[in-house]
Amino acid sequence: MSVLLVDASSTIREWWKKVLREIPGVSVVGEASSEVEAVTLFEGLRPDTVLLDLDASLENLNVLREIRRRDPVCFLIALSNYRDEAKERMCYEYGADCYFAKAGGAEGVIAVLKARLGL
């Protein structure tokens, strides 16, 4: 499974790479720090999965919509600093397959990816 990481923080992207490296069959194929970079990399890489950190303003929700428009089967995971039903609902409306609050750590993301790989 190929994964594109989208997060403004290079430190957080490095942490996710370390976490995802532990899952057999998962490969991080690209990293983006902005909305424009995410869509451009997605076009070139066509990963199976995109892990997107939402900014506080939710301006990068458009990444979900744009990737979903370009690829209806790419698995889109949205991450937020807070568990918020309104944000979660918006993420699903924009095309996310999963939504996780970062406060829950990586366990939810790991479980979903492992399930998709049949592990």
C-alpha positions as CSV (number, residue, x, y, z in Angstrom):
1,M,0.0,0.0,0.0
2,S,1.5,3.3,-1.0
3,V,0.8,6.4,1.2
4,L,1.2,10.1,0.7
5,L,1.6,12.1,3.9
6,V,0.3,15.6,4.0
7,D,1.2,17.7,7.1
8,A,2.7,21.2,7.4
9,S,5.2,19.9,10.0
10,S,8.2,18.0,8.8
11,T,8.6,16.6,12.4
12,I,5.1,15.1,12.3
13,R,5.7,13.7,8.8
14,E,8.9,12.1,10.0
15,W,7.0,10.6,13.0
16,W,4.3,9.2,10.7
17,K,7.0,7.7,8.4
18,K,8.5,5.9,11.4
19,V,5.1,4.6,12.5
20,L,4.0,3.5,9.1
21,R,7.3,1.8,8.4
22,E,6.4,-0.8,11.1
23,I,3.3,-2.0,9.1
24,P,4.3,-4.7,6.6
25,G,3.2,-3.8,3.1
26,V,3.0,0.0,3.7
27,S,5.3,2.4,1.9
28,V,5.4,6.1,2.2
29,V,5.9,7.3,-1.4
30,G,5.6,11.0,-0.9
31,E,5.3,13.9,1.5
32,A,3.6,17.3,1.1
33,S,3.5,20.3,3.3
34,S,0.8,22.3,1.5
35,E,-2.5,21.9,-0.3
36,V,-1.0,22.6,-3.7
37,E,2.0,20.3,-3.2
38,A,-0.4,17.5,-2.0
39,V,-2.5,17.6,-5.2
40,T,0.6,17.9,-7.4
41,L,2.3,14.9,-5.7
42,F,-0.9,12.9,-5.8
43,E,-1.2,13.4,-9.6
44,G,2.4,12.2,-10.1
45,L,2.5,9.4,-7.5
46,R,-1.1,8.1,-7.5
47,P,-0.8,6.5,-4.0
48,D,-3.4,4.1,-2.7
49,T,-3.9,6.2,0.5
50,V,-3.5,9.8,1.6
51,L,-3.0,10.7,5.2
52,L,-4.0,14.4,5.6
53,D,-3.6,16.6,8.6
54,L,-6.3,19.2,8.7
55,D,-5.2,22.7,9.6
56,A,-7.2,24.7,12.2
57,S,-9.0,26.8,9.6
58,L,-10.0,23.7,7.6
59,E,-8.7,25.4,4.4
60,N,-7.1,22.2,3.3
61,L,-10.3,20.3,3.2
62,N,-10.2,21.1,-0.5
63,V,-7.4,18.5,-0.8
64,L,-9.9,15.8,0.1
65,R,-12.4,17.0,-2.5
66,E,-9.8,17.4,-5.2
67,I,-8.2,14.0,-4.7
68,R,-11.6,12.3,-4.5
69,R,-12.6,14.0,-7.8
70,R,-9.4,12.7,-9.4
71,D,-9.5,9.3,-7.9
72,P,-12.7,7.9,-6.5
73,V,-11.0,4.8,-5.0
74,C,-8.0,6.4,-3.2
75,F,-8.4,5.9,0.6
76,L,-8.5,9.2,2.3
77,I,-7.7,9.6,6.0
78,A,-8.2,12.9,7.7
79,L,-6.6,13.9,11.0
80,S,-7.6,16.7,13.3
81,N,-6.4,18.1,16.6
82,Y,-9.8,17.7,18.1
83,R,-12.7,15.2,18.1
84,D,-15.4,17.4,16.6
85,E,-18.6,16.1,15.1
86,A,-19.0,19.0,12.7
87,K,-15.5,18.8,11.4
88,E,-15.8,15.0,11.0
89,R,-19.1,15.4,9.1
90,M,-17.4,18.0,6.8
91,C,-14.5,15.7,6.2
92,Y,-16.8,12.9,5.0
93,E,-18.8,15.4,2.8
94,Y,-15.5,16.4,1.2
95,G,-14.5,12.7,0.5
96,A,-12.7,11.3,3.5
97,D,-13.0,7.6,4.2
98,C,-11.9,8.0,7.8
99,Y,-11.5,10.7,10.4
100,F,-9.3,10.5,13.5
101,A,-8.5,12.9,16.3
102,K,-4.8,13.2,16.8
103,A,-5.3,12.9,20.5
104,G,-6.0,9.3,20.0
105,G,-2.5,8.7,18.7
106,A,-1.7,6.5,15.7
107,E,-3.6,3.4,16.8
108,G,-6.8,4.1,14.8
109,V,-4.8,4.8,11.6
110,I,-2.7,1.7,12.1
111,A,-5.7,-0.5,12.7
112,V,-7.5,0.8,9.5
113,L,-4.4,0.3,7.4
114,K,-3.8,-3.2,8.7
115,A,-7.4,-4.1,8.1
116,R,-7.2,-2.8,4.5
117,L,-4.1,-5.0,4.1
118,G,-5.7,-8.0,5.6
119,L,-3.3,-8.1,8.5
